């Protein structure tokens, strides 16, 4: 993630423009930027759905949520679900290579998110229990 720009603010929702760092693989470089409607159910959940500006299409989008739930032992469970879509100018034959590249990129993004979260909340990563990650969905 390079930057997030809040372009509209409302009582229970905002519109954010996400600017990702460039992705280079298989001879193609893209720097995705996309617009998301962020809906807040404080303090439990943030949902985001793709909402491009009127009259404009975007080649990338994200849909998903961040959810906080009480857990055992006075702890809090953070669930994150993100589906990222990017239209790339590549033939269908490149699909496996693209999926491998995107999987690796999403793993690094998740690791960076966790590291930043631990630092911001002053949490020792050794005190965190990670749930099993669900299998890849199609």
RODO-2510 file (C-alpha; in nm, 4 decimals, decimal comma):
residues 138
     n   res          X          Y          Z
     1     x     0,0000     0,0000     0,0000
     2     x     0,1501     0,3312    -0,1042
     3     x    -0,1277     0,5616     0,0211
     4     x    -0,4970     0,5894     0,1041
     5     x    -0,6785     0,9115     0,0252
     6     x    -1,0138     0,9846     0,1908
     7     x    -1,2150     1,1507    -0,0859
     8     x    -1,5595     1,1688     0,0835
     9     x    -1,6633     1,1439     0,4471
    10     x    -2,0042     1,0520     0,5855
    11     x    -2,1610     0,9529     0,9176
    12     x    -2,1282     0,5747     0,8700
    13     x    -1,9258     0,5515     0,5494
    14     x    -1,6404     0,7127     0,3583
    15     x    -1,5057     0,6834     0,0077
    16     x    -1,1357     0,6042     0,0001
    17     x    -0,8999     0,5875    -0,2956
    18     x    -0,6355     0,3186    -0,2441
    19     x    -0,2991     0,3655    -0,4170
    20     x    -0,0980     0,0429    -0,4210
    21     x     0,2727     0,0067    -0,4843
    22     x     0,3673    -0,1115    -0,8301
    23     x     0,3528    -0,4788    -0,9183
    24     x     0,5972    -0,6050    -1,1810
    25     x     0,5870    -0,9593    -1,3124
    26     x     0,5855    -1,1520    -1,6365
    27     x     0,6886    -0,8438    -1,8340
    28     x     0,4028    -0,6238    -1,7097
    29     x     0,4087    -0,3428    -1,4547
    30     x     0,0937    -0,1987    -1,2979
    31     x     0,0387     0,0521    -1,0211
    32     x    -0,3240    -0,0059    -0,9185
    33     x    -0,5411     0,2755    -0,7882
    34     x    -0,9033     0,2065    -0,7006
    35     x    -1,1943     0,3605    -0,5122
    36     x    -1,3713     0,1894    -0,2239
    37     x    -1,6866     0,2611    -0,0250
    38     x    -1,5846     0,2070     0,3361
    39     x    -1,8785     0,1269     0,5671
    40     x    -1,8204     0,1428     0,9431
    41     x    -2,0056    -0,0507     1,2115
    42     x    -1,7960     0,0800     1,5009
    43     x    -1,6403    -0,0740     1,6918
    44     x    -1,7089    -0,4127     1,5293
    45     x    -1,6475    -0,3974     1,1567
    46     x    -1,5235    -0,2074     0,8537
    47     x    -1,6545    -0,3289     0,5170
    48     x    -1,5230    -0,2141     0,1830
    49     x    -1,6730    -0,2529    -0,1640
    50     x    -1,5517    -0,1249    -0,4964
    51     x    -1,7181     0,2002    -0,5990
    52     x    -1,5450     0,3720    -0,8911
    53     x    -1,6240     0,7390    -0,9471
    54     x    -1,9225     0,7988    -1,1742
    55     x    -1,8338     0,7709    -1,5411
    56     x    -1,4943     0,6126    -1,4728
    57     x    -1,3843     0,2519    -1,4773
    58     x    -1,0969     0,1146    -1,2727
    59     x    -0,8882    -0,1911    -1,3610
    60     x    -0,8419    -0,2883    -0,9966
    61     x    -1,0759    -0,3318    -0,7002
    62     x    -1,1009    -0,4761    -0,3520
    63     x    -1,3903    -0,6164    -0,1532
    64     x    -1,3911    -0,7458     0,2016
    65     x    -1,3908    -0,6565     0,5692
    66     x    -1,1969    -0,6091     0,8904
    67     x    -1,3896    -0,7511     1,1881
    68     x    -1,3188    -0,7376     1,5618
    69     x    -1,4732    -0,9965     1,7967
    70     x    -1,4290    -1,0725     2,1636
    71     x    -1,2402    -1,3929     2,2175
    72     x    -1,1476    -1,6126     2,5101
    73     x    -0,9004    -1,4989     2,7764
    74     x    -0,9872    -1,1289     2,7425
    75     x    -0,8412    -1,1181     2,3930
    76     x    -0,9721    -0,9778     2,0656
    77     x    -0,9943    -1,1624     1,7365
    78     x    -0,9250    -0,9616     1,4208
    79     x    -1,0598    -1,1245     1,1046
    80     x    -0,9496    -0,9839     0,7708
    81     x    -1,1013    -1,0885     0,4397
    82     x    -0,9782    -0,9206     0,1218
    83     x    -1,0503    -1,0120    -0,2380
    84     x    -0,8330    -0,8117    -0,4751
    85     x    -0,9105    -0,8060    -0,8477
    86     x    -0,6827    -0,6637    -1,1159
    87     x    -0,7413    -0,6678    -1,4913
    88     x    -0,4052    -0,7272    -1,6569
    89     x    -0,3158    -0,7068    -2,0262
    90     x    -0,1981    -1,0683    -2,0350
    91     x    -0,3181    -1,3766    -2,2211
    92     x    -0,5131    -1,6422    -2,0350
    93     x    -0,2116    -1,8743    -2,0628
    94     x    -0,0309    -1,6551    -1,8079
    95     x    -0,2950    -1,7298    -1,5427
    96     x    -0,0878    -1,9638    -1,3232
    97     x     0,2107    -1,7293    -1,3186
    98     x    -0,0163    -1,4336    -1,2381
    99     x    -0,1886    -1,6252    -0,9561
   100     x     0,1482    -1,7233    -0,8075
   101     x     0,2714    -1,3639    -0,8258
   102     x    -0,0490    -1,2245    -0,6731
   103     x    -0,0455    -1,4890    -0,3984
   104     x     0,3091    -1,3925    -0,3066
   105     x     0,2215    -1,0214    -0,3152
   106     x    -0,0851    -1,0724    -0,0931
   107     x     0,1250    -1,2737     0,1550
   108     x     0,3799    -0,9903     0,1786
   109     x     0,0971    -0,7361     0,2135
   110     x    -0,0577    -0,9366     0,4985
   111     x     0,2772    -0,9736     0,6726
   112     x     0,3394    -0,5975     0,6442
   113     x    -0,0132    -0,5222     0,7728
   114     x     0,0432    -0,7476     1,0754
   115     x     0,3852    -0,5996     1,1485
   116     x     0,2480    -0,2444     1,1343
   117     x    -0,0504    -0,3418     1,3511
   118     x     0,1730    -0,5017     1,6165
   119     x     0,3989    -0,1947     1,6220
   120     x     0,1051     0,0503     1,6394
   121     x    -0,0640    -0,1426     1,9228
   122     x     0,2676    -0,2190     2,0966
   123     x     0,2046    -0,5949     2,0765
   124     x     0,4810    -0,8536     2,0902
   125     x     0,4247    -1,0784     1,7838
   126     x     0,5193    -1,3775     2,0007
   127     x     0,2038    -1,3130     2,2074
   128     x    -0,0218    -1,3450     1,9006
   129     x    -0,2033    -1,6620     1,7990
   130     x    -0,2739    -1,6832     1,4274
   131     x    -0,5718    -1,8838     1,3066
   132     x    -0,5283    -2,1161     1,0120
   133     x    -0,5689    -1,9399     0,6825
   134     x    -0,8538    -2,0678     0,4682
   135     x    -0,7708    -2,2280     0,1341
   136     x    -0,7549    -2,0272    -0,1831
   137     x    -1,0958    -1,9465    -0,3258
   138     x    -1,1822    -1,9204    -0,6935
***
